[in-house]
Amino acid sequence: MQKAIFLDRDGVINIEKNYLYKIEDFEFVDGVFETLLHLQSLGYKLFIITNQSGIGRGYYTLADFNLLTNWMKKEFENFHIKISQVELCPHGPDDGCNCRKPKIGMIENILKKHDIDLEKSWLIGDKSSDIKCANNAKIINTIQVKSGHEFSEKDSLADYICPSIKEVKGVILD
């Protein structure tokens, strides 16, 4: 079984901007390439799970999302970083789907294709819904980063809190 890192996108990989779907508006968070290279060198497979309610709200299309995602993955490939799978939830908060975090549908889709040991895996997110998703999916290890949405540290359910993904290298050591 493989160990994995499940990453939220907005606020973790890139600077949080509401309903981001244009390449020219996408800005990587400082240190993301170095951190993902480090995690990959430790034997982790990398996955992105992202709520994208802008699709369901009609702000942009699935084609817009895929264009940006393919560009982002190529940027990672330029640094020899392999994103094994990207899963999205295109639904709004009231659509009653099974994929919108904190529900676990996106993780279940990944588990259908990959043999992942969730007890040796991590989820990195910036919102409580990310951490609740990890808890619901039985992902033992969680990190909440402050580079996205604001949250109260005392209310966080995460095992670790980091200023951004850059500091994750000091937490995930093996």
KEKE-3310 file (N, C-alpha, C; in steps of 0.2 Angstrom, whole numbers, plus 5000, padded with zeros to 4 digits):
npx = (5004:5002:5008:5001:4998:4985:4980:4972:4967:4965:4972:4981:4989:4989:4987:4974:4960:4944:4934:4943:4949:4956:4971:4980:4977:4981:4992:5005:5008:5021:5035:5029:5033:5046:5042:5033:5041:5050:5041:5037:5049:5050:5042:5029:5013:5005:4990:4976:4962:4948:4935:4925:4914:4911:4909:4896:4889:4889:4899:4910:4916:4917:4926:4934:4940:4947:4956:4964:4969:4976:4986:4992:4996:5006:5015:5019:5025:5036:5045:5047:5038:5025:5008:4996:4983:4968:4954:4938:4925:4911:4899:4887:4886:4873:4869:4868:4877:4889:4902:4907:4918:4915:4912:4917:4918:4927:4939:4936:4934:4948:4953:4948:4956:4969:4980:4980:4987:4978:4981:4995:4995:4992:4982:4982:4975:4966:4954:4941:4933:4941:4949:4939:4935:4946:4946:4933:4936:4945:4958:4973:4982:4984:4986:4983:4984:4988:4988:4977:4961:4955:4956:4953:4965:4963:4951:4954:4954:4964:4980:4992:4997:5002:5010:5010:5011:5025:5031:5028:5037:5045:5036:5031:5041:5045)
npy = (4994:5011:5027:5043:5060:5071:5085:5101:5113:5128:5141:5133:5127:5137:5155:5161:5165:5171:5160:5156:5153:5157:5156:5166:5173:5164:5161:5153:5147:5152:5142:5130:5121:5116:5110:5100:5093:5088:5080:5071:5065:5058:5047:5049:5049:5061:5070:5080:5087:5096:5108:5116:5126:5136:5132:5125:5136:5143:5152:5149:5136:5118:5115:5126:5124:5112:5117:5126:5117:5107:5115:5119:5106:5104:5114:5109:5097:5102:5104:5092:5086:5075:5075:5064:5062:5073:5078:5085:5094:5100:5105:5116:5122:5118:5108:5094:5084:5070:5073:5085:5093:5093:5080:5063:5059:5063:5058:5044:5042:5043:5032:5021:5020:5019:5011:5015:5018:5024:5027:5030:5042:5059:5074:5090:5106:5121:5125:5121:5112:5104:5097:5091:5082:5074:5068:5061:5052:5044:5047:5049:5059:5076:5093:5110:5124:5142:5150:5152:5153:5162:5156:5151:5146:5139:5133:5124:5108:5101:5091:5097:5114:5126:5140:5141:5130:5129:5127:5114:5104:5103:5096:5084:5071:5058)
npz = (5000:4997:5003:5005:5000:5002:4995:4997:4985:4983:4992:4998:4988:4979:4980:4988:4979:4976:4967:4957:4941:4930:4921:4921:4933:4943:4956:4963:4979:4990:4991:4988:4977:4982:4993:4989:4981:4991:4999:4989:4987:4999:4997:4995:4986:4977:4978:4973:4980:4978:4981:4970:4968:4960:4947:4948:4952:4940:4937:4930:4919:4918:4908:4909:4921:4919:4910:4917:4927:4920:4915:4927:4932:4923:4926:4938:4934:4927:4937:4941:4948:4952:4950:4955:4954:4951:4959:4959:4966:4959:4964:4972:4989:4994:4986:4990:4986:4987:4986:4990:5001:5018:5015:5008:4995:4985:4989:4990:4976:4972:4979:4973:4962:4966:4978:4993:5009:5021:5035:5035:5028:5024:5025:5019:5022:5021:5027:5039:5034:5026:5035:5042:5032:5031:5043:5042:5032:5038:5037:5046:5049:5049:5043:5045:5036:5036:5025:5018:5020:5035:5051:5068:5078:5090:5088:5078:5071:5067:5067:5066:5064:5052:5045:5031:5016:5015:5027:5030:5027:5039:5047:5041:5040:5037)
capx = (5000:5006:5006:4999:4997:4979:4980:4967:4970:4965:4974:4986:4994:4989:4985:4966:4956:4937:4931:4949:4948:4960:4978:4983:4976:4984:4998:5007:5010:5028:5038:5025:5037:5051:5038:5030:5047:5052:5036:5038:5056:5049:5038:5022:5010:5002:4983:4973:4955:4946:4928:4924:4907:4910:4906:4889:4885:4889:4904:4915:4914:4922:4932:4939:4943:4952:4962:4969:4971:4981:4992:4995:5000:5012:5020:5022:5030:5042:5049:5048:5033:5019:5001:4994:4975:4965:4947:4935:4917:4908:4893:4887:4885:4866:4867:4867:4881:4893:4909:4909:4921:4919:4911:4923:4917:4933:4944:4933:4936:4955:4954:4946:4961:4975:4980:4982:4986:4976:4985:5001:4994:4991:4978:4984:4970:4966:4948:4939:4929:4946:4951:4934:4935:4951:4943:4928:4939:4950:4965:4975:4987:4981:4989:4979:4988:4985:4989:4971:4955:4957:4953:4955:4970:4961:4946:4956:4954:4970:4985:4997:4995:5008:5009:5009:5014:5032:5033:5026:5043:5047:5032:5031:5048:5046)
capy = (5000:5018:5033:5049:5067:5074:5093:5106:5118:5136:5143:5128:5126:5143:5160:5160:5170:5168:5157:5156:5148:5159:5154:5173:5175:5159:5162:5148:5149:5152:5136:5124:5117:5113:5106:5094:5089:5085:5075:5065:5061:5053:5041:5050:5050:5067:5070:5086:5087:5103:5110:5121:5128:5141:5128:5124:5143:5146:5157:5146:5129:5112:5116:5131:5121:5108:5120:5128:5111:5104:5120:5118:5100:5105:5118:5104:5093:5106:5104:5084:5084:5071:5075:5057:5063:5079:5077:5091:5094:5106:5107:5121:5120:5115:5103:5087:5079:5066:5074:5091:5092:5088:5073:5060:5056:5064:5053:5038:5041:5041:5025:5016:5019:5019:5007:5020:5017:5031:5028:5033:5047:5066:5079:5097:5110:5128:5126:5116:5107:5100:5093:5086:5077:5069:5064:5057:5047:5040:5050:5050:5065:5082:5099:5116:5130:5148:5154:5152:5156:5163:5152:5151:5140:5135:5129:5119:5101:5098:5089:5103:5121:5129:5146:5139:5124:5129:5124:5107:5100:5102:5092:5077:5070:5052)
capz = (5000:4996:5007:5000:5003:4999:4996:4995:4980:4984:4999:5000:4983:4976:4984:4988:4976:4975:4961:4953:4935:4924:4922:4922:4940:4947:4959:4967:4986:4990:4994:4986:4973:4986:4998:4986:4979:4997:5001:4984:4989:5005:4994:4995:4980:4978:4975:4974:4981:4978:4980:4965:4968:4955:4942:4950:4952:4933:4936:4925:4917:4919:4903:4911:4927:4916:4906:4922:4930:4915:4915:4934:4932:4918:4930:4943:4930:4925:4943:4942:4953:4949:4954:4953:4952:4954:4960:4961:4967:4955:4966:4977:4996:4995:4981:4992:4983:4991:4985:4993:5008:5022:5013:5006:4988:4981:4992:4988:4969:4972:4982:4968:4957:4970:4984:4998:5016:5024:5041:5034:5023:5027:5022:5020:5019:5024:5030:5044:5030:5024:5041:5044:5027:5032:5049:5040:5028:5042:5036:5053:5050:5046:5043:5042:5034:5037:5019:5014:5024:5042:5056:5075:5080:5096:5086:5073:5072:5063:5071:5066:5060:5049:5042:5024:5014:5015:5033:5031:5027:5046:5050:5038:5040:5034)
cpx = (5004:5003:5005:4998:4991:4980:4974:4971:4971:4967:4980:4991:4995:4986:4977:4964:4949:4936:4937:4948:4953:4967:4982:4982:4979:4991:5000:5010:5018:5030:5034:5029:5042:5047:5036:5036:5049:5047:5036:5044:5055:5045:5031:5019:5006:4995:4980:4965:4952:4938:4929:4917:4906:4907:4898:4885:4885:4894:4909:4913:4919:4927:4937:4943:4949:4957:4967:4972:4977:4987:4996:4999:5006:5017:5023:5027:5036:5047:5049:5043:5027:5013:4998:4986:4973:4958:4944:4927:4915:4902:4893:4885:4878:4864:4866:4871:4885:4900:4911:4912:4917:4917:4917:4923:4923:4938:4942:4935:4943:4956:4952:4951:4968:4975:4983:4981:4985:4979:4992:5001:4992:4986:4981:4978:4970:4959:4946:4936:4935:4948:4945:4933:4940:4948:4938:4930:4944:4957:4968:4978:4984:4985:4984:4984:4985:4985:4983:4966:4958:4953:4956:4959:4967:4955:4948:4956:4960:4975:4991:4994:5002:5006:5007:5012:5021:5035:5031:5032:5046:5042:5032:5039:5050:5040)
cpy = (5006:5023:5038:5055:5070:5082:5096:5110:5125:5137:5138:5128:5133:5148:5160:5167:5167:5166:5158:5151:5151:5158:5161:5175:5170:5161:5156:5151:5148:5145:5129:5119:5113:5108:5099:5090:5085:5079:5069:5061:5056:5047:5042:5051:5057:5068:5077:5085:5094:5104:5116:5123:5133:5138:5127:5131:5146:5151:5155:5139:5124:5113:5121:5128:5116:5111:5123:5122:5108:5109:5119:5112:5100:5109:5113:5100:5096:5106:5096:5082:5081:5072:5068:5058:5069:5077:5083:5089:5100:5108:5113:5118:5116:5110:5096:5082:5075:5067:5081:5090:5096:5081:5070:5057:5057:5059:5046:5036:5039:5034:5020:5015:5018:5015:5011:5018:5024:5032:5031:5039:5054:5069:5086:5102:5117:5129:5120:5110:5102:5095:5088:5081:5072:5065:5059:5051:5043:5041:5052:5057:5071:5089:5105:5122:5137:5153:5155:5156:5156:5158:5153:5145:5136:5131:5124:5112:5097:5096:5094:5109:5124:5135:5145:5132:5123:5126:5117:5102:5099:5098:5085:5076:5063:5049)
cpz = (5000:5001:5003:5004:4999:5001:4993:4990:4983:4991:5002:4994:4979:4981:4983:4984:4974:4968:4955:4947:4929:4926:4924:4929:4945:4949:4964:4974:4986:4994:4992:4982:4977:4991:4995:4983:4985:4999:4996:4985:4995:5003:4994:4988:4982:4975:4977:4975:4982:4977:4975:4963:4962:4948:4943:4950:4945:4932:4931:4924:4919:4914:4906:4917:4924:4913:4912:4926:4926:4915:4922:4935:4928:4922:4935:4939:4928:4931:4945:4947:4949:4953:4951:4951:4955:4954:4962:4962:4964:4958:4971:4984:4998:4990:4983:4989:4989:4991:4988:5000:5013:5020:5009:4999:4984:4983:4990:4981:4968:4974:4977:4963:4960:4976:4989:5005:5019:5031:5041:5029:5027:5022:5024:5017:5023:5028:5035:5040:5027:5029:5043:5038:5028:5038:5046:5035:5031:5040:5043:5053:5046:5048:5041:5042:5035:5031:5015:5018:5032:5046:5063:5076:5085:5094:5080:5075:5070:5069:5071:5062:5058:5045:5034:5022:5015:5021:5035:5031:5034:5050:5048:5036:5037:5031)
residu = (MET:GLN:LYS:ALA:ILE:PHE:LEU:ASP:ARG:ASP:GLY:VAL:ILE:ASN:ILE:GLU:LYS:ASN:TYR:LEU:TYR:LYS:ILE:GLU:ASP:PHE:GLU:PHE:VAL:ASP:GLY:VAL:PHE:GLU:THR:LEU:LEU:HIS:LEU:GLN:SER:LEU:GLY:TYR:LYS:LEU:PHE:ILE:ILE:THR:ASN:GLN:SER:GLY:ILE:GLY:ARG:GLY:TYR:TYR:THR:LEU:ALA:ASP:PHE:ASN:LEU:LEU:THR:ASN:TRP:MET:LYS:LYS:GLU:PHE:GLU:ASN:PHE:HIS:ILE:LYS:ILE:SER:GLN:VAL:GLU:LEU:CYS:PRO:HIS:GLY:PRO:ASP:ASP:GLY:CYS:ASN:CYS:ARG:LYS:PRO:LYS:ILE:GLY:MET:ILE:GLU:ASN:ILE:LEU:LYS:LYS:HIS:ASP:ILE:ASP:LEU:GLU:LYS:SER:TRP:LEU:ILE:GLY:ASP:LYS:SER:SER:ASP:ILE:LYS:CYS:ALA:ASN:ASN:ALA:LYS:ILE:ILE:ASN:THR:ILE:GLN:VAL:LYS:SER:GLY:HIS:GLU:PHE:SER:GLU:LYS:ASP:SER:LEU:ALA:ASP:TYR:ILE:CYS:PRO:SER:ILE:LYS:GLU:VAL:LYS:GLY:VAL:ILE:LEU:ASP)
# end
